[in-house]
Amino acid sequence: MSKYAYMLRFTLQPGHWEEERLEALIDFCRKGKIDDVMFFIAPLNLRHITREETKPWMDMIGRAKGLLERIGVTTSINPLNTLLHDSANNTLLEGQNFRLMVDPNGNQSTTAVCPLCPEWRSYIIELYAYYATLQPNSLWVEDDFRFHNHSPLQWGGCFCEDHMRAFAREAGVASINREDFVQGVLASGEPHEYRRIWLDSCRQTMVELAEAIGEAVHHVSPETRIGLMTSDPSVHAAEGRDWHGIMKAFDGNQRAIIRPNLPAYMETSGIHYSWAFNAVSRLTAALIPDHTEAFPELENVPYTSYSKSKSFQKYQLETALLLGSRGITLNMIDMIGNGLYPEEQSERWLAEEKDFLNSIASLDLHVQYSKGVQVLVSEHSSYHLHTTEQSTMEALYPRETWWTSLLSAYGVANEYAVEWPKREGVLALSGQILRNYDEAQIRELFKANFVLLDGEAVYTLYTMGLGSLCGVSQAVWREVQTIEQIVNGHVYSGIKEGRMRPYLSIGRYLDIQYEQGSADVISEILSVQSEAICPGMTVVNGRIFILPYGQDGQEGTLNPIRCAVLQETITAMGTEETLMITSYSPHAAVYEFRSATQQSIAIVNNSMDDIDGIELAGADLTDDNWTLFSRFEPMGQPIALRSSEHRTVVKSHFPALTLKVLHRQI
């Protein structure tokens, strides 16, 4: 397998033009430089299939495996279901005495199961052991391996009677009814004990289930790697996901692998995609063990160029390298069994991209080497979040990724810090992240770091009785039509007393009153009649930057004036150099990776506009020994960089929706 593996998800239906479509698949693998084929098993069957039903698929995969081995391509198996994604009006088969999942409102699924059900556990463990008899390269567990999102249930489960009895035992009471328990889980104010019971139960259940599947697979095929598909970590947090625990449970002689979601099943703009990619895919990479290799999922619905252009697919593959990925799983061929559409000719662009992808994969752009403003997150945040009245399960989703998406859009290098900062420097806090820490820890965070706060983080600190740490004496959420105007006398983006109009997309702002003399006011929030309402952006005690808005409607925060303010503030604050793009390049993002021996700087143009030359600031990059990699220079070409006052012009053309990487040994 190459340094960067193409893993093709493929449906070869037994007996349905099988030989012809297998021959076409082998030709595609040769021409498209495919390394592994992940065969689906009955992918249209959204119920618990029997071993007898899987046998024709297993026989077919066995036949295909021998032919693929001859051309150096490995074979993997990708069952579609564990607990089940969607009931799809199905029912259990005769003899399947599985306990069914129940949602918070008492609705019972017709097919999705309770993961505590012993009969279902025996069934799924035996089925995975059977899959392992073909000794596949990898054997996948799909992203229905979760409590949430089992349509048509509301949110998911499980709140069945067996779960309710288990919750009662943990609470030390004779019984708990479902309605009272759910109300306790979602109770406003300080989290109720039921919240911990719910999250602990979910967390433990999925690790135990992963251990059981892992042991069954590796007993039959010790060298098979188990792969796990995942979705949004903030949603998984509402069921207490133990990322390290699950991956360790799936580990065997060969480490388990993971398939992070790339958040676009259909083509969207690079601007919107990058916001979600930074919040979802990069967070997943930060939460998993360092040794777990990522093979993100490129999925196109409905699986042809009618879903995504080749240009957008290339963009997704290239930006996925920022996750330290060792390859990509390609769900680009329809799952209905038609095989390959010859007119698509995807093998051509896949072959064209492969050298570049291999080159960058060899540079090891792993999250453990990333540098920049640290964005603090925690996988335990759902234990500590404060909810509001009439909350649903979605109230347990943390909102801690906002800064990484905003900073990336503004061309400021950033990284995730999980649970605690990696080092002292500039630290970005959003949502209710601070509820994970006690007062002494919070004071330490503010003492040791320069801090960026969004409105939700400020309000959290204020309601915890610690507003004085950021100079706040009072804070109230308001929602009226406003504008925001620069008042500190600085000229930003060439505009004097620049104005911004966040209202149309944000609306909600935090009306903050500061302790006297603590805040340097950069901007004011004004009424549409230009009457001052309250401070806007401020710097408190020279160490804390406050952007007093909520997170709903990020478009309202995106403005060249605000970008210039933020870059100026981070530069003034930083005790260490933060790399940033200072030339006018909206939605061009920079990512830095640095170890003891090498440095890589990845620049992504997420916009639809080409960029001629980019100026970087924040570090002295003078060196004759840089190499520039891109899809146009896949093997790299030498480039010399010169810095003047820590500003460097990279004289290269950056086409729309592309990645380029600068690399040097140090």
RATA-V662226 format. One record per residue. RES is the residue in one small letter. PHI is phi in degrees with one decimal (none if undefined). OMEGA is omega in radians with two decimals (NA if undefined). D_LAST is the distance of its C-alpha to the last C-alpha in Angstrom with 1 decimal. Layout:
BEGIN
<<RES:PHI:OMEGA:D_LAST> <RES:PHI:OMEGA:D_LAST>>
END
This chain:
BEGIN
<<m:none:-3.10:29.1> <s:-71.5:-3.14:26.1> <k:-59.5:3.09:22.7> <y:-120.9:-2.97:24.3> <a:-96.1:2.91:27.9> <y:-88.3:3.10:30.8> <m:-114.2:-3.00:33.5> <l:-93.5:3.06:36.7> <r:-81.6:-2.93:39.4> <f:-148.3:3.05:42.7> <t:-106.1:3.03:46.4> <l:-119.5:-3.03:48.6> <q:-77.1:-3.12:52.0> <p:-57.5:3.05:54.2> <g:77.7:-3.12:57.0> <h:-109.2:-3.09:56.2> <w:53.3:-2.99:55.4> <e:-61.7:-3.07:53.1> <e:-65.6:-3.13:52.9> <e:-63.3:-3.09:52.4> <r:-75.9:3.05:49.7> <l:-69.3:3.09:47.9> <e:-61.3:3.10:48.0> <a:-66.4:3.11:46.5> <l:-62.5:-3.13:43.8> <i:-61.5:3.10:42.8> <d:-64.2:3.12:42.8> <f:-62.1:-3.13:40.6> <c:-61.4:3.11:38.1> <r:-62.3:-3.03:37.8> <k:-73.4:-3.09:37.4> <g:-92.6:3.11:35.2> <k:60.0:3.11:32.8> <i:-75.4:-3.12:33.9> <d:-102.1:-3.01:32.7> <d:-152.2:3.04:35.1> <v:-113.8:3.11:38.4> <m:-97.2:-3.07:39.3> <f:-82.4:3.01:43.1> <f:-73.1:2.99:45.0> <i:-120.0:3.13:48.1> <a:44.4:-2.99:51.0> <p:-69.2:3.12:48.8> <l:-92.4:-3.04:51.8> <n:-98.4:-3.09:53.4> <l:-89.8:3.01:52.7> <r:-152.3:-3.09:54.6> <h:-86.5:-3.07:54.4> <i:-74.6:-3.13:55.0> <t:-86.8:3.09:56.7> <r:-62.1:3.13:55.6> <e:-62.9:3.13:58.3> <e:-69.3:-3.13:56.9> <t:-79.1:-3.00:53.4> <k:-58.4:3.11:54.8> <p:-60.5:3.11:55.1> <w:-69.2:3.11:51.5> <m:-63.8:3.11:50.3> <d:-62.3:3.13:52.4> <m:-63.5:3.13:51.0> <i:-62.2:3.10:47.3> <g:-60.8:3.11:48.1> <r:-65.2:-3.12:49.5> <a:-65.1:-3.10:46.5> <k:-58.6:-3.14:44.0> <g:-62.9:3.14:45.5> <l:-70.8:3.14:45.3> <l:-68.2:3.13:41.7> <e:-57.7:-3.10:40.6> <r:-64.8:3.14:41.8> <i:-107.2:3.05:39.2> <g:78.8:3.14:36.3> <v:-107.6:3.13:36.6> <t:-86.6:-3.10:36.8> <t:-119.8:3.06:39.4> <s:-124.7:-3.13:39.1> <i:-121.5:-3.08:41.8> <n:-126.4:3.03:41.8> <p:-60.8:-3.05:44.9> <l:-88.3:-2.94:45.5> <n:-130.5:2.83:47.2> <t:-122.7:3.10:47.2> <l:-76.8:-3.12:48.9> <l:101.4:3.12:49.5> <h:-74.2:-2.90:48.1> <d:-149.9:-3.14:51.4> <s:-66.3:3.07:55.0> <a:49.2:3.10:56.0> <n:63.2:3.08:59.7> <n:-87.1:3.04:59.4> <t:-133.5:3.08:61.0> <l:-67.6:3.09:60.6> <l:-77.6:3.10:62.1> <e:-58.5:-3.13:65.2> <g:91.7:3.09:64.3> <q:-89.9:-3.08:61.0> <n:-90.5:-3.08:62.0> <f:-87.9:3.02:58.7> <r:-75.9:-3.02:58.6> <l:-95.5:-3.11:57.4> <m:-72.1:3.13:55.0> <v:-124.6:-3.08:56.5> <d:-88.5:-3.08:54.9> <p:-60.0:-3.13:55.2> <n:-97.0:3.10:58.5> <g:90.8:3.09:60.1> <n:-75.0:-3.12:59.7> <q:-107.9:3.07:59.4> <s:-68.2:3.05:57.5> <t:-91.3:-3.13:59.4> <t:-142.8:3.14:56.7> <a:-63.9:-2.94:53.4> <v:-104.5:2.94:53.7> <c:-77.0:-3.08:53.2> <p:-69.7:3.06:50.3> <l:-87.1:-3.05:52.4> <c:-62.3:-3.08:55.1> <p:-66.8:3.13:55.6> <e:-64.6:3.12:57.3> <w:-66.7:3.12:54.4> <r:-59.4:3.11:51.9> <s:-62.0:3.14:53.7> <y:-61.0:-3.03:53.8> <i:-70.6:3.11:50.1> <i:-66.9:3.11:49.1> <e:-63.8:-3.12:51.5> <l:-66.3:3.12:50.4> <y:-67.6:3.06:46.7> <a:-64.4:3.09:47.7> <y:-65.8:3.08:49.7> <y:-56.2:-3.07:46.7> <a:-68.9:-3.11:44.7> <t:-64.0:3.07:47.3> <l:-82.1:-3.13:45.7> <q:48.9:-3.14:42.5> <p:-69.4:3.06:40.3> <n:-59.3:3.06:36.6> <s:-139.5:3.12:36.5> <l:-131.2:-2.90:39.3> <w:-99.8:2.97:39.0> <v:-109.7:-3.02:40.4> <e:-77.9:-3.06:41.0> <d:-83.2:2.87:40.5> <d:-84.3:3.04:44.1> <f:-78.9:-3.01:42.9> <r:-169.5:3.07:43.4> <f:-88.0:-3.05:46.3> <h:-89.3:2.97:46.0> <n:63.3:3.02:46.9> <h:-128.3:-3.08:49.8> <s:-54.1:0.11:52.0> <p:-92.4:3.10:54.8> <l:-61.6:3.04:54.3> <q:-78.9:-3.07:53.4> <w:70.9:-3.08:49.8> <g:154.7:-3.12:50.2> <g:-156.5:0.27:51.3> <c:-125.5:-3.13:52.4> <f:-126.6:3.11:55.3> <c:-72.3:-3.09:57.9> <e:-63.8:3.10:60.5> <d:-66.1:3.08:58.6> <h:-64.2:-3.12:55.6> <m:-63.9:3.08:58.0> <r:-66.3:3.11:59.5> <a:-65.2:3.11:56.1> <f:-63.7:3.14:55.1> <a:-64.1:3.12:58.5> <r:-59.5:-3.13:57.9> <e:-65.8:3.14:54.6> <a:-81.5:3.13:56.3> <g:73.9:3.13:59.1> <v:-127.0:-3.10:61.9> <a:-68.9:-3.12:64.4> <s:-161.0:3.04:63.3> <i:-137.3:3.04:61.3> <n:-84.6:-3.01:62.3> <r:-59.5:-3.07:59.6> <e:-61.5:3.14:60.2> <d:-66.1:-3.13:59.9> <f:-65.7:3.14:56.8> <v:-62.3:3.09:55.0> <q:-60.4:3.11:56.2> <g:-67.6:3.12:54.7> <v:-58.1:-3.04:51.3> <l:-102.3:-3.06:51.2> <a:-57.1:3.14:53.1> <s:-73.2:-3.12:52.1> <g:77.5:3.13:50.9> <e:-57.5:-3.09:49.5> <p:-56.8:3.08:48.8> <h:-71.6:3.11:51.9> <e:-56.9:3.13:51.7> <y:-62.9:3.11:52.3> <r:-60.1:-3.14:48.8> <r:-62.3:-3.13:47.2> <i:-60.9:3.12:49.6> <w:-59.7:-3.06:48.8> <l:-67.7:3.11:45.0> <d:-61.6:-3.12:45.1> <s:-63.3:3.12:47.5> <c:-60.3:-3.09:45.5> <r:-59.0:-3.10:42.3> <q:-69.1:-3.09:43.9> <t:-59.5:-3.07:45.9> <m:-72.2:3.05:43.0> <v:-67.1:3.13:41.0> <e:-62.4:3.13:44.2> <l:-66.2:3.09:44.8> <a:-62.3:3.12:41.3> <e:-61.5:-3.11:41.9> <a:-65.7:3.11:45.3> <i:-65.4:-3.14:44.0> <g:-59.9:3.14:41.0> <e:-64.0:-3.12:43.3> <a:-65.4:-3.13:45.7> <v:-66.1:-3.03:43.2> <h:-75.2:3.01:41.5> <h:-65.6:-3.12:44.8> <v:-88.5:-3.05:45.7> <s:-139.1:-3.03:42.3> <p:-59.7:-3.06:39.7> <e:-91.5:3.12:36.9> <t:-72.5:3.07:37.4> <r:-91.7:3.04:34.8> <i:-87.4:3.12:36.3> <g:-114.1:3.14:35.0> <l:-121.7:3.01:35.7> <m:-85.5:-3.13:36.1> <t:-130.9:3.08:35.6> <s:-125.2:-2.99:36.5> <d:-68.7:-3.14:35.9> <p:-59.6:-3.14:34.7> <s:-66.3:3.09:36.7> <v:-77.5:3.07:39.8> <h:-58.6:-3.13:39.0> <a:-61.8:-3.13:38.7> <a:-70.6:3.01:42.5> <e:-120.3:2.98:43.1> <g:66.0:-3.04:40.7> <r:-53.8:3.06:38.3> <d:-99.6:-3.03:36.4> <w:-61.9:-3.14:33.3> <h:-68.3:-3.12:32.0> <g:-63.2:-3.14:35.5> <i:-67.1:-3.11:36.4> <m:-66.6:3.07:33.3> <k:-63.6:3.13:33.8> <a:-64.1:3.12:37.4> <f:-83.1:-3.14:36.6> <d:-61.4:3.03:34.1> <g:-143.4:3.03:35.5> <n:-58.0:3.02:34.3> <q:-107.6:-3.07:32.1> <r:-59.7:3.06:30.4> <a:-64.1:3.13:32.0> <i:-123.0:-3.05:30.5> <i:-132.8:-3.12:31.0> <r:-121.0:-3.14:32.0> <p:-66.7:3.08:31.2> <n:-69.7:2.92:33.4> <l:-96.8:-2.80:32.2> <p:-77.9:2.98:34.7> <a:-162.8:3.06:36.7> <y:-82.4:3.01:39.3> <m:-126.4:-3.06:40.6> <e:-63.7:3.07:38.9> <t:-134.2:3.07:38.3> <s:-80.0:3.05:36.4> <g:-61.5:3.13:32.6> <i:-61.2:3.14:33.2> <h:-73.1:-3.14:35.1> <y:-61.8:-3.08:33.1> <s:-64.6:3.11:29.8> <w:-60.7:-3.13:31.6> <a:-72.3:3.12:32.8> <f:-58.9:3.13:29.6> <n:-65.9:-3.09:27.7> <a:-82.8:-3.01:30.6> <v:-107.9:-3.02:31.4> <s:-68.9:3.14:28.8> <r:-67.2:3.10:25.8> <l:-66.2:3.10:27.9> <t:-56.9:-3.13:28.9> <a:-61.1:-3.13:25.3> <a:-75.3:-3.03:24.8> <l:-86.3:-3.06:28.0> <i:-83.3:3.10:27.8> <p:-58.8:-3.14:26.4> <d:-58.2:-3.06:22.7> <h:-83.2:-3.09:24.0> <t:-77.9:-3.13:26.3> <e:-84.2:-3.09:25.4> <a:-104.0:3.02:26.4> <f:-128.4:-3.03:28.5> <p:-57.1:-3.07:29.6> <e:-103.5:2.91:33.0> <l:-90.8:3.13:33.8> <e:-123.2:-3.13:37.5> <n:-114.4:3.10:39.8> <v:-111.7:0.18:43.3> <p:-98.7:2.84:45.6> <y:76.3:3.03:43.2> <t:-138.3:3.12:43.5> <s:-67.9:2.99:42.4> <y:-71.4:3.10:45.2> <s:-94.7:-3.12:42.8> <k:-146.0:3.04:39.5> <s:-73.6:3.05:38.5> <k:-61.7:-3.14:36.1> <s:-62.1:-3.13:33.9> <f:-71.4:3.10:33.8> <q:-63.9:3.07:33.1> <k:-60.3:3.12:30.1> <y:-59.3:3.12:28.8> <q:-66.0:3.12:29.4> <l:-62.5:-3.09:27.6> <e:-68.1:-3.12:24.5> <t:-69.0:3.09:24.3> <a:-63.8:3.05:24.9> <l:-60.6:-3.13:21.4> <l:-68.9:3.10:20.4> <l:-90.4:-3.04:22.2> <g:71.6:-3.02:19.9> <s:-67.3:3.12:23.0> <r:-101.0:3.14:23.5> <g:168.4:-3.09:26.4> <i:-142.1:2.97:29.3> <t:-97.4:-2.97:33.0> <l:-108.3:3.06:35.1> <n:-104.2:-3.01:38.5> <m:-116.9:-3.14:39.5> <i:-114.5:-2.98:42.7> <d:-59.8:-3.02:45.7> <m:-90.9:-3.03:46.8> <i:-88.3:3.06:50.5> <g:104.1:3.10:50.4> <n:-73.2:-3.05:50.7> <g:76.7:-3.02:47.7> <l:-92.3:3.01:45.8> <y:-83.3:-3.06:47.0> <p:-61.5:-3.12:46.8> <e:-72.1:-3.12:46.7> <e:-65.5:3.11:43.4> <q:54.6:3.14:41.4> <s:-65.1:-3.13:38.3> <e:-60.0:-3.12:37.2> <r:-67.7:-3.09:36.4> <w:-73.5:3.06:33.8> <l:-62.6:3.12:32.4> <a:-64.9:3.14:31.8> <e:-63.2:-3.08:30.3> <e:-80.6:-2.88:27.7> <k:-61.3:-3.12:26.7> <d:-62.3:3.11:24.2> <f:-63.0:-3.12:22.1> <l:-63.6:3.08:22.5> <n:-62.1:-3.12:21.5> <s:-61.9:-3.09:18.3> <i:-72.7:3.09:17.3> <a:-58.8:-3.13:18.6> <s:-71.3:3.14:16.3> <l:-82.9:3.06:13.2> <d:60.5:3.09:14.9> <l:-80.2:-3.05:15.4> <h:-86.7:-3.10:17.1> <v:-59.2:-3.12:18.7> <q:-67.8:3.13:17.4> <y:-103.9:-3.08:13.9> <s:-73.4:-3.10:15.5> <k:-133.6:3.09:15.4> <g:139.7:3.05:18.2> <v:-59.5:-3.12:21.8> <q:-88.4:3.10:23.0> <v:-105.0:-3.01:26.2> <l:-82.0:3.11:28.3> <v:-138.0:3.09:30.3> <s:-146.9:3.08:32.4> <e:-79.3:-3.12:34.1> <h:-101.0:-2.98:37.0> <s:-61.4:-3.11:37.9> <s:-65.5:3.05:41.1> <y:-67.4:-2.94:42.6> <h:-116.4:-3.10:42.5> <l:-57.9:2.96:43.1> <h:-95.3:3.13:46.3> <t:-101.3:3.07:48.3> <t:-114.1:3.11:51.2> <e:-58.8:3.10:54.8> <q:61.8:-3.13:55.5> <s:-76.4:2.96:52.0> <t:-110.9:-3.10:51.1> <m:-59.9:3.11:48.5> <e:-62.1:3.12:46.0> <a:-65.9:3.14:46.2> <l:-90.0:3.12:44.0> <y:-83.3:3.07:41.0> <p:-64.7:3.12:38.2> <r:-128.2:-2.97:37.0> <e:-114.9:-3.01:33.5> <t:-100.3:-2.97:31.3> <w:-56.4:-3.08:32.6> <w:-65.8:-3.09:29.7> <t:-67.5:3.09:27.1> <s:-71.7:-3.12:29.2> <l:-68.4:-3.13:30.1> <l:-61.9:3.12:26.6> <s:-65.0:3.11:25.3> <a:-62.9:-3.14:28.3> <y:-91.1:3.07:27.5> <g:74.4:3.13:23.9> <v:-108.9:3.14:22.4> <a:-61.9:-3.12:19.5> <n:-151.2:3.14:21.0> <e:-151.4:3.04:21.0> <y:-88.1:2.95:23.8> <a:-115.4:-3.05:24.4> <v:-93.0:3.09:27.0> <e:77.1:-3.09:29.7> <w:-159.0:3.13:27.8> <p:-58.0:3.11:24.8> <k:-76.4:-3.08:21.5> <r:-163.1:3.06:21.0> <e:-76.7:-3.13:22.8> <g:163.0:3.09:22.4> <v:-91.9:-3.04:24.2> <l:-124.1:-3.11:26.3> <a:-107.5:-3.09:28.5> <l:-123.4:3.10:31.8> <s:-142.6:-3.13:34.4> <g:61.1:-3.12:37.6> <q:-108.4:-3.10:38.9> <i:-53.7:-3.05:35.7> <l:-69.6:3.11:36.8> <r:-69.3:3.08:39.8> <n:-76.8:-2.97:37.7> <y:-126.2:3.07:37.4> <d:-85.6:-3.04:40.0> <e:-59.9:-3.13:40.6> <a:-62.3:3.13:38.6> <q:-67.0:3.13:35.5> <i:-64.6:3.11:35.9> <r:-61.8:3.11:36.3> <e:-65.9:3.11:33.1> <l:-58.8:-3.10:31.2> <f:-74.8:3.12:32.6> <k:-73.0:-2.99:32.2> <a:-90.6:-2.98:28.5> <n:-132.9:2.85:27.3> <f:-85.9:-2.89:28.0> <v:-122.3:2.97:29.9> <l:-105.7:-3.12:30.8> <l:-125.9:2.93:34.2> <d:-89.0:-3.07:36.2> <g:-60.8:-3.11:40.0> <e:-67.1:3.10:40.3> <a:-68.6:3.08:38.0> <v:-62.4:-3.11:40.0> <y:-64.5:3.07:43.2> <t:-60.0:-3.14:42.2> <l:-60.9:-3.13:41.3> <y:-63.4:-3.12:44.6> <t:-71.4:3.05:46.7> <m:-82.1:-3.13:45.1> <g:81.4:-3.09:46.6> <l:-119.4:-3.14:43.2> <g:-58.1:-3.12:43.4> <s:-63.4:3.09:43.3> <l:-62.1:3.08:39.6> <c:-119.1:3.03:39.0> <g:71.0:-3.04:42.1> <v:-96.5:3.07:44.2> <s:-101.2:3.10:47.9> <q:-156.7:3.13:49.1> <a:-148.2:-3.10:47.7> <v:-136.9:3.07:49.8> <w:-76.4:3.10:48.9> <r:-135.1:3.12:50.8> <e:-143.2:3.06:51.1> <v:-141.4:3.12:52.6> <q:-71.5:-3.06:51.8> <t:-139.2:2.86:49.5> <i:-129.0:3.14:47.2> <e:-129.8:-3.05:44.4> <q:-130.3:3.06:44.1> <i:-67.5:-3.10:41.6> <v:-130.6:-3.08:43.4> <n:-91.8:3.10:40.9> <g:83.2:3.13:41.5> <h:-84.0:3.06:38.0> <v:-102.6:-3.13:37.8> <y:-115.3:3.14:35.6> <s:54.3:3.09:34.9> <g:77.4:-3.06:37.4> <i:-114.6:3.05:40.3> <k:-82.4:-3.11:42.3> <e:46.3:-3.06:43.5> <g:-59.1:3.12:41.9> <r:-116.9:3.08:43.6> <m:-129.3:-3.08:42.4> <r:-125.7:-3.08:44.7> <p:-78.6:-2.90:43.4> <y:-58.7:-2.97:46.9> <l:-58.8:-3.13:47.4> <s:-114.9:-3.13:44.7> <i:-97.0:3.11:44.0> <g:80.7:-3.02:47.3> <r:-84.3:3.06:46.8> <y:-134.9:-3.12:45.4> <l:-101.0:3.10:45.4> <d:-80.4:-3.03:47.8> <i:-110.3:2.94:46.2> <q:-107.2:-3.06:48.0> <y:-102.8:2.99:45.8> <e:-62.1:-3.03:46.7> <q:-56.7:3.05:47.8> <g:79.9:-3.06:45.1> <s:-88.8:-2.96:42.2> <a:-115.2:2.91:41.0> <d:-95.1:-3.03:39.8> <v:-85.3:3.11:41.2> <i:-88.7:-3.12:39.1> <s:-142.0:3.06:41.6> <e:-121.3:3.01:45.0> <i:-90.5:-3.04:46.5> <l:-119.0:2.94:49.7> <s:-72.5:3.12:52.8> <v:-67.8:3.04:53.5> <q:-91.2:3.09:56.0> <s:69.3:3.06:53.1> <e:-90.9:-3.11:54.2> <a:-65.2:3.11:51.6> <i:-106.8:-3.09:51.3> <c:-167.2:3.08:48.3> <p:-64.0:3.02:44.8> <g:-99.0:3.10:42.2> <m:-72.9:-3.14:38.5> <t:-140.4:2.93:38.2> <v:-119.6:-3.06:35.8> <v:-104.1:3.09:37.3> <n:53.0:3.08:36.9> <g:70.1:-3.02:33.7> <r:-130.7:-3.02:31.8> <i:-131.3:3.08:33.2> <f:-101.4:-3.12:33.3> <i:-119.9:3.02:36.3> <l:-114.4:-2.82:37.0> <p:-84.7:3.13:40.5> <y:-122.5:2.98:41.0> <g:-79.0:-3.03:41.3> <q:-105.2:-3.10:39.3> <d:-85.1:3.14:42.1> <g:90.1:-3.06:41.5> <q:-63.5:-3.10:37.9> <e:-57.3:-3.11:38.9> <g:-68.6:3.13:40.4> <t:-90.1:-3.04:37.2> <l:-88.4:-3.05:35.5> <n:-160.3:-3.13:36.1> <p:-62.0:3.11:34.2> <i:-66.2:-3.14:35.6> <r:-66.3:3.07:34.4> <c:-58.0:-3.12:31.0> <a:-64.5:3.10:30.8> <v:-61.3:-3.07:32.3> <l:-65.5:3.12:29.8> <q:-64.6:3.10:26.7> <e:-61.4:-3.09:28.3> <t:-67.8:-3.14:29.0> <i:-63.0:3.11:25.6> <t:-62.1:-3.13:24.1> <a:-69.3:-3.09:26.8> <m:-75.9:-2.82:26.5> <g:-61.7:2.98:22.8> <t:-86.4:3.05:21.6> <e:-124.1:-3.09:18.1> <e:-76.9:3.07:16.7> <t:-108.1:-3.12:18.0> <l:-72.6:3.11:16.9> <m:-152.5:3.09:20.2> <i:-90.3:-3.08:21.9> <t:-104.0:3.01:24.3> <s:-73.5:-3.05:26.0> <y:-74.7:-3.03:29.2> <s:-143.4:-3.12:28.1> <p:-54.3:3.09:30.2> <h:67.8:2.89:29.0> <a:-93.4:-3.06:25.6> <a:-111.9:3.11:23.1> <v:-125.1:3.14:19.4> <y:-131.6:-3.13:17.4> <e:-112.6:3.07:13.9> <f:-128.4:-3.06:12.1> <r:-143.7:3.02:9.2> <s:-114.2:-3.13:8.7> <a:-70.0:-3.02:7.3> <t:-119.3:-3.08:5.0> <q:-151.1:3.13:5.0> <q:-136.6:3.06:6.9> <s:-128.4:3.09:10.3> <i:-123.4:-3.13:13.1> <a:-99.7:3.13:16.5> <i:-121.1:-3.12:19.5> <v:-116.9:2.99:23.0> <n:-94.6:-3.11:26.1> <n:-85.1:-3.10:28.8> <s:-93.7:3.08:31.5> <m:-91.8:3.12:34.0> <d:-102.5:3.01:33.1> <d:-68.3:3.14:30.7> <i:-125.7:3.09:28.2> <d:-101.9:3.12:27.4> <g:82.9:3.12:24.2> <i:-132.1:3.08:22.5> <e:-100.2:3.09:21.5> <l:-107.5:3.08:18.7> <a:-131.4:3.04:19.0> <g:108.1:3.13:17.6> <a:-157.8:3.06:14.1> <d:-84.7:-3.08:12.9> <l:-105.8:-3.11:11.1> <t:-58.3:3.12:11.8> <d:-174.0:3.08:9.9> <d:-85.4:-2.92:11.9> <n:-109.3:3.03:9.6> <w:-76.4:2.99:10.2> <t:-123.1:-3.13:12.6> <l:-106.9:3.12:15.5> <f:-112.6:2.99:17.5> <s:-163.3:3.09:21.0> <r:-63.5:3.12:24.4> <f:-89.9:3.07:25.0> <e:-128.4:-2.97:21.9> <p:-63.1:3.14:21.6> <m:-95.0:3.10:19.7> <g:89.8:3.02:17.3> <q:-135.0:-3.11:17.6> <p:-62.7:3.06:15.3> <i:-147.4:3.10:15.3> <a:-99.0:3.10:14.4> <l:-113.7:3.09:14.3> <r:-126.4:3.12:15.9> <s:-109.2:3.03:16.4> <s:-127.7:-3.06:19.7> <e:52.2:3.10:20.4> <h:61.3:3.01:17.6> <r:-120.7:-3.04:19.2> <t:-131.7:3.04:17.8> <v:-96.9:3.06:20.0> <v:-94.1:-3.05:18.9> <k:-83.9:3.13:21.6> <s:-151.0:3.11:22.4> <h:-91.3:-3.12:25.5> <f:-114.2:-3.14:25.3> <p:-64.6:3.11:28.5> <a:-58.0:3.05:30.3> <l:54.6:3.09:29.2> <t:-137.3:3.05:26.0> <l:-116.1:2.94:22.3> <k:-128.3:-3.08:19.4> <v:-129.3:2.99:15.8> <l:-94.8:-3.09:12.8> <h:-143.0:3.03:9.7> <r:-151.5:2.98:6.4> <q:-87.0:-3.13:3.8> <i:-129.3:NA:0.0>>
END
